[in-house]
Every structure is written in C-alpha cells, then in structure tokens.
Amino acid sequence: MGRVVGIDFGTKRMGLAVSDPEKKIAIPFAVVERKDFQKKWVEELKSALAVYLKDMETIVIGLPLLMKNEEGDRAALVKAFAKELEEFFHLPVVLWDERLSSMQADRALKELSLNRKKRTEKVDMIAATFLLQSYLDCKSFSK
C-alpha cells in the first residue's frame, strides 16, 4: 500500500503531510522553506520527501479557489507546479480545493495557544494536513 502526500503550495514555503499506509489518516510532516531560488521546487521537495519516495502513490496539492468557486490568481501557478510534480515524480497529482484550509489550520494552532511566530512556522504543514485529510475522507480508500 502506498501513501498519499499532501502539499500546501507557497512561493516561499510549502507545507507537507503524508497519509498512513492505509490512507485513513493525514499526518503533518514538514515545512519546506525555499532556500535556493535557482533550484527547482521539486528538487527541494524530493530531498524533504526522501524517506517516503518509494511509498508515494499520489500527490494532492491544494488548488486555491475563490469563495465564488472560481480559480484565484495563484491557481495558474499551482497548476503549472502540479504538472512539474507529475513529470518529476512520475505519479498522479490531484488538484484539491483548499479553501479555508489555512484559516482552519491557523484557528487550530491558536487553540493550542501558540504565539504568532510558532503559528507561522507550522500553519503551512497543518493546512497540508487538513487538505490531505479532506481528500482521504472524500475518497475513503478501502483495502
């Protein structure tokens, strides 16, 4: 059984989450900060995901939709990145509605009484977890 990787896309950092092998639970994994702007994002992700590369089955990336169900300005960036991911990892990439995932993540982190700096460090990873859990719940994978 493979794992599903969830990505909360950002131009400076990306949040990552992975599923358990049964594809029931999304687990926060990491925040990848872009350190080298000459290097492609997929290369940065490859090293961050190295431990899961052989188990990866699908990648789910958040598609930024507006509340009126239209694509936002960043949607074109996400779509181009999704295509790059698909070509680089040779895996299916699913675009998934990410509306409110960052807001949900921030709210959850506030409930933990984390200060703003700590929330900023973790919000992308938690947003990726909410995004991935939404996908897993919707698909309800079975053995």
Disulfide bonds with the S-S distance in Angstrom:
none
